[in-house]
Amino acid sequence: MSNWFLLLCQFSVIGFALVAGVFLAFSDFLMRSLSKADGHGGVEAMQIINREVFRVVFMALFLGLVPVSAALTVYAIVVMSGFDSALIALSGLTYVAGTFGVTVIFNVPLNEKLAPLDHSLPETERFWRHTYLPRWTFWNSVRTVASVMSSLLLLLGLT
């Protein structure tokens, strides 16, 4: 294993874990807290969060780990061999599919449906309580597990 690849793997273990931590915070207490606000307050807060997430370090880390994961996977398959190779490749695939893919297919469309809604309308409150909160939180929990698994698989592949 080359030094640059080892360094990339070490960065990725930390990156996957940091992304998992953000997702865990949302699933564990942020979404629960927003659900306890009146529907208007929770919706408005989530609309603001969804706009602000594009302006912070998290988005660079979250998106930056996609090509890094692809590189880990390709390198592990093409250059390496053995069980460690399979763990490292699976780590990258898990992040791309289970973290990034779930985000694009499930969480982002829900965010896009929520974004234009008037938080003061009763229909918005119903969408928030009966559709958005349960679905978004479920898929966010899937992203949390996928990010944790990516970190764990990569760590095991390195040891």
Solvent accessible surface area in square Angstrom, and as a share of the most:
residue,aa,sasa,rsa
1,M,114,0.51
2,S,39,0.25
3,N,132,0.68
4,W,143,0.50
5,F,0,0.00
6,L,69,0.35
7,L,123,0.61
8,L,38,0.19
9,C,0,0.00
10,Q,88,0.39
11,F,99,0.41
12,S,0,0.00
13,V,24,0.14
14,I,108,0.55
15,G,1,0.01
16,F,0,0.00
17,A,50,0.39
18,L,102,0.51
19,V,0,0.00
20,A,5,0.04
21,G,37,0.35
22,V,55,0.32
23,F,6,0.03
24,L,99,0.49
25,A,25,0.19
26,F,31,0.13
27,S,25,0.16
28,D,70,0.36
29,F,102,0.43
30,L,57,0.28
31,M,4,0.02
32,R,125,0.45
33,S,64,0.41
34,L,23,0.11
35,S,32,0.21
36,K,160,0.68
37,A,38,0.30
38,D,90,0.47
39,G,1,0.01
40,H,68,0.30
41,G,30,0.29
42,G,0,0.00
43,V,0,0.00
44,E,72,0.32
45,A,32,0.25
46,M,1,0.00
47,Q,14,0.06
48,I,76,0.39
49,I,51,0.26
50,N,23,0.12
51,R,132,0.48
52,E,77,0.35
53,V,41,0.23
54,F,140,0.58
55,R,174,0.63
56,V,77,0.44
57,V,123,0.71
58,F,33,0.14
59,M,29,0.13
60,A,72,0.56
61,L,32,0.16
62,F,7,0.03
63,L,83,0.41
64,G,32,0.31
65,L,0,0.00
66,V,32,0.19
67,P,85,0.54
68,V,26,0.15
69,S,0,0.00
70,A,48,0.37
71,A,42,0.32
72,L,0,0.00
73,T,12,0.07
74,V,90,0.52
75,Y,30,0.11
76,A,0,0.00
77,I,113,0.57
78,V,111,0.64
79,V,92,0.53
80,M,35,0.16
81,S,98,0.63
82,G,57,0.55
83,F,151,0.63
84,D,63,0.33
85,S,10,0.06
86,A,55,0.43
87,L,20,0.10
88,I,0,0.00
89,A,9,0.07
90,L,89,0.44
91,S,0,0.00
92,G,0,0.00
93,L,92,0.46
94,T,30,0.17
95,Y,0,0.00
96,V,47,0.27
97,A,68,0.53
98,G,15,0.14
99,T,0,0.00
100,F,55,0.23
101,G,16,0.16
102,V,15,0.08
103,T,13,0.07
104,V,76,0.44
105,I,111,0.56
106,F,70,0.29
107,N,1,0.00
108,V,55,0.32
109,P,48,0.30
110,L,12,0.06
111,N,30,0.16
112,E,111,0.50
113,K,118,0.50
114,L,0,0.00
115,A,61,0.47
116,P,106,0.67
117,L,60,0.30
118,D,71,0.37
119,H,60,0.27
120,S,67,0.43
121,L,78,0.39
122,P,77,0.48
123,E,98,0.44
124,T,3,0.02
125,E,45,0.20
126,R,131,0.48
127,F,40,0.17
128,W,0,0.00
129,R,78,0.29
130,H,137,0.61
131,T,29,0.17
132,Y,0,0.00
133,L,18,0.09
134,P,67,0.42
135,R,134,0.49
136,W,10,0.04
137,T,35,0.20
138,F,116,0.48
139,W,63,0.22
140,N,0,0.00
141,S,40,0.26
142,V,44,0.26
143,R,14,0.05
144,T,12,0.07
145,V,92,0.53
146,A,9,0.07
147,S,0,0.00
148,V,73,0.42
149,M,74,0.33
150,S,0,0.00
151,S,14,0.09
152,L,78,0.39
153,L,19,0.10
154,L,0,0.00
155,L,86,0.43
156,L,86,0.43
157,G,2,0.02
158,L,45,0.22
159,T,127,0.74
